[in-house]
Amino acid sequence: MRTWIITGVSSGFGYELTKQLLAKGERVIGTILKESDREKIGDFLANNNFEAPILDVTDINRTKAIVDATAKKYGRIDVAISNAGYGLFGAAEELSMPEAEKIIATNLTGSIAFIKAVLPYMREQGGGRIIQISSYGGQVAYPSNSLYHATKFGIEGFCESLAQEVAKYNIGVTIVEPGGARTEFRYSSAHVANLMPEYEHVHDFLNMLDKSKGLAPGDPAKMASRIIESANQNPAPLRIVLGSQALKATIERLEERVADYKTQAELAASTDFTDGN
C-alpha cells in the first residue's frame, strides 16, 4: 500500500483520484478547504485508508504541518499530487490586485510550498513521485485568463527546474496539462472579475462557463486514471497532456513559437560581442 497526499479532493480531479485510489487499496491523505466539504466526500470517510485534513494551501505553515504529520505517522510519502487551485477570469484591467494576489497565493505559491514540504521526506526515503496538476493553459494563453496563465506558466517553470534538481534522488516530477473537463472547476468554482464593457470583445469565456452552451470534452474519471498510471511510469514523464483538443492547441502554439524564434537568428546574434573585441 502506497501513501498518497493530494490537495483539494472535495471535487474535480482530486475527488476522482481519491475515489480510484481507495478502490485500489491505496492510502490517501486528501485535503479539503473547509469543514462543510466533508459532505461532498462522505463516501470516503468510512474508509480506514482515508484522512481529510482541512487545508487552505495559502497557509504555508499548515501545509507543512500536514505533510510532517503524514510522514511521521506512515513513515513515508510515496506520491504527492498538488491539485488545489481555481480559475480567475477577466481581462487584466478588470482584475483587482486582491484577486490577483489570491490566485497567485493559491495556484503558484501554495503549490510551491506543498512541494517543498514533501521534498525532504522523499529525498531521505530514496525516492517518490511529485505530480503537479497544471493545465494546457500552462503552455497556451487566451485573453481574459492572464492571471490564471501566469500561475500555470509559473508552476511549470518551477517544476521543470525541480525535476532536474531531484532526479539524483530518484524523485520523479510530472506536470499534468489537462484540457477542458466536466468538473466543478469549470462550471461552479470559477471566479469572474467585475467585467467592463470596454473588454466585451474578450468575454467569450462566459460561454465556456455556461453548461447550456455546451459541455467540455474531458472525462474527469478517465483523466484521473491516466494521472494514476503516470505515477507508475519509470522514468517519470515530465509532461502529460490530457485531451485531444488540448494537445492540438499546445502543438500549434509551440510550433508558432518556434517559427517566430527562428526568424530572430540575425537579431539575436547582433547583440553578441564580435571576435577580438
N, C-alpha and C positions, 0 to 999 in steps of 0.2 A: 504493500500500500504506500503510495506516494502522498506527500503533503503539499497541497496547492494553496496559495494565498492569492485571493482575487479581490480587487477593489470594485465596488459598485455592482452588487449581484441581485438587486431587487427588481431589475428589468433588463430587457435587451440582451446583449451578448453575455453579460455577466450571469443573468438568470439561466440562459440556455447552457452555458458552460458548466455551471454548477449542477444543473439537472442531469446532464450527461455524465459528468464525472462521478457523482454519487451513485448513479446507476451502474457504473463500472467498479464500484467498491473503493473509490479513491477518497481521501480525506480532503475536505475543503474548508478553509477559513475564509469566509466571504463577507466583506464589509458592507454595511448598509449606512445610508446617510442619517436616518432618524428612526426613532422607536416605532413610529407608525408603519414603517416599511416592513415590519415583521409580518404584517397581514398579507403582503404580497408573496412572501416566501414560506407560507405556512406549511406547504408540502415538504419542505426541507427540515423543518425544526425538530421533527421526531427522529431524524436520522442521527445516530451517535457519532457519525463521521463528519458532522457539520457544526460549525460555530459561526455566529453572525455578530461580531463586534460592531458597534456604532463608530463610524469614522467620517468626518469631513476631511478630505485629503488636503485641504488648505491648512489643516492643523498639523504641522510638521512634527511636533513633539508627540502627539497622539499616534501618528503614523509609526514613528519609531517604537513607541511603547507596544503597539500591537505586534509588530514584526518581532521585537525582542521576546515578547511573551510566547509567541508561536514557536520560535526556535528553542526556547528554554523548555517548553512543555513537550515538544515532539522530537527534539534532538536535531532536526534538520528541516530545511525548506527546499523542496525539490523543484517546484515551479512557481514563479511569481508572475501574475498577469496584471499589468497596470491597465485597468479598463475604465475607471470612473472618469466622467467628463460630460460635457454638454456642448451644444451648439449655440452660437450667438449670431443672429442675422441682422444685417443693416449695413448701409454704406458707411464708410469711415467717419464722415461728418455727422452722421446720425447717432453714432455710438457715444455714450458718456464715458468719461475716464473711470468711474467706479465699475461700469460694466466691463471695460477693457481689463482692468486690474483683476476682476473676479475670474474671468475666463483664463487669463494667464496663470493666476494662482492655482486654479483647478487643473487645467489641461496640461500645463507645462511645468510649473514649479512643483505642483503636487505629484506629478508623475516622477520627476527627478528625485524628489525626497523619498518616495516609496522605493524606487530602485536603489538609491544609495543606502537605505536602511537594510535592504536584503543582501547587498554585495558582500559584507564581511563574513556572513554565515556561509554563503555559497563558496567563497574563496577558501575558507577554513575547512569546509567539508569536502573539498576537492571537486566541486562541480555543481551544476544546476542549470536551470533554464529561465531566462527572463523574456517575457513576451509583452510587447507594448502595443496596445490597440491604438492605431493611428487612423488613417483614412486615405483614400486615394487623393483626398484634399491635402495631403502632405506632399504631393507632387504636382497637382493640378489646381490652379487658382481660378475662382469665379468671382464676379462682382457681388457685393453685399455679404461677403464671407471673410473680409480681411483679417479680423482678429482670430477667427477660427483657424484660418490658414496659417497665421503667424504662430499659433501654438503647435500646429501639426508639423509645419516645416521645421520648427524649432526642435521638437522632441525627436524627429527623425535624424536631425544632425547630431543630437546628443547620443542617440542610440547607435548610430553608425560609428562614431568615435569610440564609444564604450565597448562595442563588440571587439574592436582591435585591442583595447586595453586588457580585457579579461579572458581572451581566448587561451592565454597561457595557463589559466586556472581551470580549464575545462568548463567554463561558463558560456553557454550559447545565448545569443541575443537575436530575437526575431521581431521585426516590425510588421504588423498586420495592417494592410491597407484595404479595408472593405469599401465597396460601393454602397449605393443606397439600399437599405434593408427595411423590412417592415417591423420596426421597433418603436417603442415609446420615444426614443431619442429623436426620431424624425417627426412624429405626429403629436406628441403632447409635452415633451420635455424641452423643446426648442425655445430659446428666448429671442424675442424680436425687439429691436430698438424702437425708439419713438421716431416713426417714419416721417420724412419730409417730402412735400410734393415736388421739390426740386430734383429728387432722386427717384421719381416714379419709374423712370426708364430702367432701373436695375432692381425692381421689386418683383421680378418673375419668381423668386424663391417662394413667394406666398402660395403659388400654385402647388409647389412641391410639398408644402406642409399641409395641404388640404387633401384628405383621403378621397373626397368626391371627384378630384381632378385626376385620379389615377394612383395606383399603388406602386411602391418601389419594387424592383425586380428581385431583390435579395431575400433569401430564406434564412432567417437567423439561426434556425436549428442546423441547417447544412453548413453554414459558416462556422458555427461553434464546433462542429465535427472536424472541419478542416484545421481549425486552430489547435484542437487537442492532438490531432495527428501530427501536426508540425512539431509538437513537443517531443515526439519520439524519433524525429529525423536526426541523423548524425552524419555530417556536421549540421548544425542548425542553419536553416535558410535565413539570410539576413532580412529578406522581404518576401511576403506573400501577398498577392493581390486577390481579393475575393469579389467575383462578379465580372461577367464578360464586358459589360459597359464600362466598368471602372478600368479594366485592363486596356481596352481600346483607347479610352481617353488619355490614359497615362502614356501609352506608347506614342500616340500622336503628339502630345505635348513635349515629350522628351526628344522626339525627332525634330520638332520645330526648334527646340532649344539648341540642339547640336548643330543644326543647319545654320542658325544665327551665329553661333560661336565660330564656325568655320569661315564665315565671311570676315572675321576680325583678325586674321593672322598678321596682316601688314600693320594694322593699328597696334596690336599687342607688341610686336617686335620693335615698333618705332620708339618705345619708351625704355628699351634696354640700353645699357652702356655699349658703345661700339668698341671693338678690339683696339687696344692701345690707348684708350682714353679713360 
